[in-house]
């Protein structure tokens, strides 16, 4: 396993690495624990590769000095870094223009949510540092945190040969996704219905299965489990981001404290909305089965 991995790193570019990962083939003698270890290794490798944008971006987030560099504020530098990564991925054909359109939509969705949540009347969290590229109190780099989720889903779909079986009718999925997004705004005034929405998601996606290929055999997982797992890792990233004071919640102003575990449920619901948008890309929609 390790020699094959090291050999892949010597490939001339990431496109060649992707080809290597996509066309993996197991060895005839691999059985039992050896095969399981190989599949686990390559699943982790593909997941890491799918997180390319998120990984590079958050490396910059966690290493950028809070005081900025050469007089340029941290938030502005993070915007430049994010734009450079995104431009490189498109220029390198790691993402297509159609995929870029979907990712840009996440920017708009994320910015609207951020502007509302950080507004004086709500003040759910705040970006405390100065930046030239702040609009309505929101640094423009923040949209890339939402775009990173969409980028991960798109990359993982390709690298892991993802298919979805028994996806609910699209109009139902879109209705749920719209209600999830609306609740992020309305719960401040009309009450939080996230658990009712979670119950609806449980019923709607109860039969939905995601099929993925870590090595050369298809494996299956309930789609709802995938949503919850992705939400968990985003919650971990949120804890790290607040620790480095990228943004802060009101209870973190004096000293850092763990982000409430309830945010995990919010992120899992947001993943359902994000997945619904990504699922409408033509090349992804072709591998989604909706029962008649």
HELIX and SHEET records of a PDB file:
HELIX    1   1 UNK A    2  UNK A    9  1                                   8    
HELIX    2   2 UNK A   14  UNK A   22  1                                   9    
HELIX    3   3 UNK A   32  UNK A   50  1                                  19    
HELIX    4   4 UNK A   52  UNK A   63  1                                  12    
HELIX    5   5 UNK A   74  UNK A   91  1                                  18    
HELIX    6   6 UNK A   97  UNK A  117  1                                  21    
HELIX    7   7 UNK A  140  UNK A  142  5                                   3    
HELIX    8   8 UNK A  143  UNK A  159  1                                  17    
HELIX    9   9 UNK A  170  UNK A  190  1                                  21    
HELIX   10  10 UNK A  194  UNK A  204  1                                  11    
HELIX   11  11 UNK A  223  UNK A  243  1                                  21    
HELIX   12  12 UNK A  250  UNK A  252  5                                   3    
HELIX   13  13 UNK A  262  UNK A  278  1                                  17    
HELIX   14  14 UNK A  282  UNK A  285  1                                   4    
SHEET    1   A 2 UNK A 125  UNK A 126  0                                        
SHEET    2   A 2 UNK A 248  UNK A 249 -1                                        
SHEET    1   B 2 UNK A 134  UNK A 135  0                                        
SHEET    2   B 2 UNK A 138  UNK A 139 -1                                        
SHEET    1   C 3 UNK A 163  UNK A 165  0                                        
SHEET    2   C 3 UNK A 209  UNK A 212 -1                                        
SHEET    3   C 3 UNK A 219  UNK A 222 -1                                        
END                                                                             
